[in-house]
Amino acid sequence: MSGLNASVPWLINIARRASLPGIELIRPDVKVSLEESWNAVAQACRISQDELVVYVGSAFRLKVADFRSAQPRALKLIPEKLVRAHLICPLREDDKILYVATADPTDPDVEQAIGFASGRRPQFEVASPATLKVAIESRYAADEMVDALLRTVGADEIDKVTLVDDPAIGSMRAEDPEASRIRKLTNLILQEGVRQQASHIHLEPGGAGAIVRYRVDGILRPPAMQLPMLALGRVVARLRSIAGMQSSDRYDAKEGRARVRVSGQIFDLLVSTAATRDSERAVVRIIDPQGSLWLQDISLAGPELARLRRLLKVKDGLIVVTAPPASGATTTVYALLRDLADEGRSIITV
């Protein structure tokens, strides 16, 4: 086997101290990049870059980067230009520390640049250049991925989703490309839920990105859309806004509601959000107030139907309707109200 070139002395020394076989084949070369050096050392020692990461982390007493625990808000603390220039990726943050994945924990210039940009003390975790490149693309190419998704649907169709109660709630400036992009993406998700006659829309972190799933006929269907994690956070923020929920409480479980018009038809949305380890998740309940059934149309058994109608004639009392999600409780309540509604009654819902 011929010799391989590498230009990172500390990486070569780590392989030598670990007595990795084949390291003697490495030849120093100042022209070789960091990525090429990692590849050369791994190839010479006949191990994967992920295995080499373990040796590097042990040598520097640093953790191996866990991208599954990455927080989308950490990405906002370092400009994308700096991330790509130094091949680093923000992972997590608190008030004082920003955890950053890097393939070169010895570079003081990177440490200084991170501290200056984020206002936090950087704490490195180790990842291979190949893993870092994939992570960066999956996180910072969010806008391109969203644009590609939106191009599959006509702009006129996406814009057929409007707020009914107060168009100013959750409004976004038309001249802001990012705001417009997220507004259209949110509209697309809601419109697809209506088209599928879904009772719920689930937006949640999943695997390498985020997923959108629809509950139809009580069954939670396989993912219908794959979104970048950054896009998930922005869509959930948009939903919180239109549902009148306080954005400052985004890490608390909250609920809100909105009324929207989709392709000329009005729907009520019940929005609930909750923080997760990776991001924030949301569930949107879609209710069609105009599509309620009559009591005799909801497939109740004859004796139960007669019993309910007797109860509805009682002047005082309380009927409790309870059931698992998406099993017909709301449909039953709407049917009961529709059976009660006539010219002699005034009905108020709370």
Disulfide bonds with the S-S distance in Angstrom:
none
